[in-house]
C-alpha cells in the first residue's frame, strides 16, 4: 500500500541536482534528494579554483559546492545520504528503492547522477591507481610538489590540470595523441608559456612502470609505434568522462556513449523522467550548464505535474 506519493525525486546532488532542489522548493514541490557520496557537490568538490562561474572571479570548488548545498537546504528538500538501488514506473508512479531497502513513490524523477572519469586501460594503470596514478590533479597534486608529473589528455580538464600542477611540480609532461589540443585556446596559450611544461604531441600512454609506486611511463608514437620512457613521480589521467547511467539506461533513450538524450527542456523518452547535468547528452559540460539544466528540468517537471 502506498502511503505517500511525493512530487519530485532528485537522484544526485551535484550542481544540477542542487539547482533542481532550489527550483523545486521555490515551486512548492515536495521533493527528496538522494546522494550516495558523503558530501553534495559532485565533481566540483574535488576541483581547485573555479574561475568561470558567473559572479565569482575565483572561488574554490569545495567552497562553491558548499554554497550550492546550503542554498538547496534552505529550499526545503529532504536530503538522503543513500544509494538508489532501483527505479521503476507503474501506473504513472515511480517506485524508488534504496540500498537500505526503503521504498518511496514519486510523480516525477530528475536524473542528475552525472559522469565519472574514464580510464585508459594502459598496462599498470589499475595496478598503480592510488600509488602514483590519479584522476584528480586538484585532489592529489600537492603530493607531487617539486617532483615530476605526467598529464595525459588534450581537453580542458587535462590542460587545466597541467596548469595547476605546473605551479607545484618541478616539471610537468603533457601527453596528447593528436597534434592539436581540444582545450580552449586561451588555456593552451597559457600552458605553452610555462617553462617547466614539456608538451609531447602524437604520443599515447602505453605503460606505467614501477615497484611499489609509479616510477616511469612508456609512451608510444602514433606515427611509427616507437616507444620512449620518461621518469615520473605521478601520472594524472584526464581523458574524459563516462555517464553514471546504470539506473536509467534501460528505461530511457541514450546516445551512443550512454548519455540520456533530451533537449533543453530536459525531457527524456520516458514520461515523467527528466535529466539534468553531465548525464544529459550535450556538447558542453560545465557547472553553469548543469545548474541551467536543474532549473529547466524542474520547470518541465512542474508543467508535467500541472497538465497531468
C-alpha positions in Angstrom: 0.0 0.0 0.0 1.3 3.4 -1.0 1.2 5.8 2.0 2.5 8.9 0.2 3.4 10.0 -3.3 5.8 12.9 -3.4 6.2 15.3 -6.3 9.9 15.0 -7.3 12.7 12.6 -6.7 16.2 14.1 -7.5 18.9 11.5 -7.8 22.3 13.0 -7.4 23.3 16.3 -5.7 26.0 17.8 -7.9 25.3 21.3 -9.3 22.4 20.1 -11.4 20.7 18.2 -8.6 21.2 21.1 -6.1 19.9 23.6 -8.6 16.9 21.4 -9.2 16.3 21.3 -5.4 16.3 25.1 -5.2 13.8 25.4 -8.1 11.6 22.6 -6.8 11.5 24.3 -3.4 10.6 27.6 -4.9 7.8 26.0 -6.9 6.4 24.4 -3.7 7.1 20.9 -4.9 7.7 18.3 -2.2 11.0 16.6 -3.1 13.7 14.3 -2.0 17.4 14.4 -3.0 19.3 11.1 -3.0 23.1 11.3 -2.8 25.4 8.3 -2.4 28.5 10.2 -1.5 29.1 11.8 1.9 29.1 15.3 0.6 27.0 17.0 -2.1 28.6 19.0 -4.9 29.6 16.3 -7.4 32.9 16.7 -9.2 33.4 20.3 -8.1 34.1 19.2 -4.6 37.5 18.0 -5.9 38.1 21.0 -8.1 40.6 23.7 -7.2 39.8 27.2 -8.2 36.7 27.8 -10.3 37.1 30.9 -12.4 34.3 30.6 -15.0 31.1 30.6 -12.9 29.2 33.9 -13.1 29.6 36.1 -10.1 32.8 34.6 -8.8 36.1 35.7 -10.5 37.7 32.9 -8.5 36.3 30.5 -5.8 37.4 27.1 -4.6 35.4 24.2 -5.9 34.7 22.9 -2.3 33.5 26.4 -1.2 31.2 26.7 -4.3 29.8 23.2 -3.6 29.1 24.2 0.0 27.3 27.4 -1.1 25.2 25.3 -3.6 24.3 22.8 -0.8 23.4 25.4 1.8 21.1 27.1 -0.8 19.4 23.8 -1.6 18.9 23.0 2.1 17.1 26.3 2.6 14.8 25.3 -0.3 13.3 22.7 1.9 14.3 19.5 0.2 14.7 16.2 2.1 18.3 15.0 1.7 19.0 11.3 2.0 22.6 10.0 2.0 21.6 6.8 0.3 22.3 5.0 -2.9 19.3 4.3 -5.1 19.2 0.6 -6.0 16.4 0.6 -8.5 13.8 2.7 -10.2 10.7 1.6 -12.0 7.4 3.1 -13.2 3.9 1.6 -12.9 0.5 3.3 -13.4 2.2 6.7 -13.8 4.1 6.5 -10.5 7.8 6.0 -10.0 9.0 3.5 -7.3 12.4 4.2 -5.8 14.1 1.5 -3.8 17.3 2.5 -1.9 20.2 0.2 -0.9 18.7 0.2 2.7 15.6 -1.5 1.3 13.4 1.6 1.7 10.7 2.2 -0.9 9.3 5.6 -1.8 7.0 6.8 -4.5 7.2 9.9 -6.7 5.2 11.5 -9.6 8.4 12.6 -11.3 12.2 11.9 -11.3 15.1 14.1 -12.2 18.2 12.1 -13.1 21.3 14.0 -12.0 23.9 11.3 -11.4 26.5 13.0 -13.6 29.5 11.3 -15.1 32.8 9.8 -14.0 36.4 9.9 -15.1 37.4 7.5 -17.9 40.3 5.2 -17.7 42.8 4.4 -20.4 43.3 0.7 -19.8 47.1 1.1 -20.1 49.3 -1.6 -18.6 50.0 -0.7 -15.0 47.2 1.8 -14.8 45.0 -0.2 -12.5 47.9 -1.6 -10.5 49.2 1.9 -9.6 46.0 3.7 -9.1 46.4 5.4 -5.8 50.1 4.7 -6.0 51.2 7.4 -8.3 48.2 7.3 -10.7 45.4 9.8 -10.2 42.4 11.1 -12.0 42.2 14.3 -10.0 45.1 16.8 -10.1 43.4 19.1 -7.6 42.9 16.3 -5.1 46.4 14.8 -5.3 48.6 17.4 -6.9 50.1 18.5 -3.5 51.6 15.1 -3.1 53.9 15.9 -6.1 55.2 19.2 -5.0 58.7 19.8 -6.5 58.5 16.5 -8.3 57.7 15.4 -11.9 54.2 14.7 -13.1 52.8 13.4 -16.4 49.3 14.5 -17.6 47.6 12.5 -20.2 44.8 14.2 -22.3 44.1 17.1 -24.6 40.8 18.7 -23.4 40.1 21.5 -21.0 40.4 19.2 -18.0 43.9 17.9 -19.0 45.2 21.4 -19.8 43.8 22.9 -16.6 45.3 20.1 -14.6 48.7 20.7 -16.2 48.5 24.4 -15.4 47.6 23.6 -11.8 50.4 21.1 -11.5 52.9 23.5 -13.1 52.6 25.7 -10.1 53.5 22.8 -7.8 55.8 20.5 -9.7 59.4 20.8 -10.8 58.3 19.5 -14.3 55.1 18.6 -16.0 55.0 16.4 -19.1 51.7 16.7 -21.1 51.0 13.8 -23.4 48.4 14.1 -26.2 47.7 11.7 -29.0 46.8 14.5 -31.5 48.7 17.4 -33.0 46.1 19.9 -31.8 44.6 20.2 -28.3 40.8 20.2 -27.9 41.1 22.5 -25.0 40.2 26.2 -25.1 42.8 28.2 -27.0 43.3 30.5 -24.0 44.2 27.6 -21.8 46.6 26.1 -24.4 48.3 29.5 -24.9 48.8 29.8 -21.1 50.2 26.3 -21.0 52.7 26.9 -23.8 54.2 29.8 -21.8 55.1 27.6 -18.9 58.8 27.0 -18.8 58.5 23.8 -16.7 56.0 22.2 -19.0 57.0 19.8 -21.7 54.3 19.0 -24.3 54.5 15.8 -26.3 52.1 15.6 -29.2 51.4 12.5 -31.2 52.0 10.1 -28.3 49.9 7.7 -26.2 50.4 6.2 -22.8 51.4 2.6 -23.4 52.5 1.5 -19.9 53.1 2.7 -16.4 56.1 1.0 -14.6 57.3 0.9 -11.1 57.9 -1.2 -8.0 55.6 -0.2 -5.2 54.5 3.0 -6.9 54.6 4.5 -10.4 58.1 5.5 -11.4 58.1 5.9 -15.2 55.8 5.9 -18.2 56.3 4.2 -21.6 54.9 6.5 -24.4 54.3 5.2 -27.9 54.3 7.3 -31.0 51.1 7.2 -33.0 53.0 7.6 -36.3 55.7 5.0 -36.1 55.0 3.0 -32.9 58.4 3.8 -31.4 58.4 4.0 -27.6 60.2 6.3 -25.2 60.5 6.0 -21.4 60.2 9.0 -19.1 60.8 9.0 -15.4 58.0 10.4 -13.3 56.6 10.6 -9.8 52.9 10.8 -10.7 50.6 10.2 -13.6 47.4 12.2 -14.0 44.9 10.8 -16.5 42.3 13.3 -17.8 40.8 11.8 -21.0 37.1 12.5 -20.5 34.1 11.1 -18.7 31.6 8.4 -19.0 27.9 8.7 -17.8 26.8 7.3 -14.5 23.7 5.8 -16.2 23.1 2.4 -14.6 19.7 3.3 -13.1 18.4 4.8 -16.3 20.0 3.2 -19.4 17.3 0.5 -19.6 14.3 2.8 -19.2 15.2 5.8 -21.3 16.9 6.5 -24.6 20.6 7.2 -24.6 23.1 8.3 -27.2 26.0 6.0 -28.4 28.1 7.0 -25.4 25.3 6.2 -22.9 24.3 9.8 -22.1 20.5 10.3 -21.7 19.1 12.1 -24.7 17.0 15.2 -24.0 16.6 18.7 -25.4 16.9 21.9 -23.4 13.6 21.0 -21.7 15.4 18.0 -20.2 12.6 15.6 -21.0 13.8 12.1 -21.6 12.0 9.5 -23.7 10.2 8.3 -20.6 7.3 10.5 -19.4 7.9 12.0 -16.0 11.7 11.3 -16.1 13.9 14.3 -16.7 17.7 14.6 -16.9 20.0 17.4 -15.7 23.7 18.0 -15.7 26.5 15.9 -17.1 24.3 12.8 -17.6 22.5 14.7 -20.4 23.8 14.3 -24.0 25.1 17.8 -24.9 28.2 19.5 -26.3 29.3 21.4 -23.2 29.5 20.0 -19.6 30.2 22.9 -17.2 28.9 24.0 -13.8 26.8 26.7 -15.5 25.2 24.3 -17.9 24.5 21.8 -15.1 22.8 24.5 -13.0 20.8 25.6 -16.0 19.6 22.0 -16.6 18.5 21.8 -13.0 16.2 24.8 -13.5 14.9 23.5 -16.8 14.2 20.1 -15.5 12.1 21.4 -12.7 10.3 23.8 -15.0 9.4 20.8 -17.2 8.5 18.6 -14.2 6.2 21.3 -12.8 4.5 21.6 -16.2 4.1 17.8 -16.4 2.5 17.7 -12.9 0.2 20.6 -13.7 -1.0 19.1 -17.0 -1.2 15.6 -15.7 
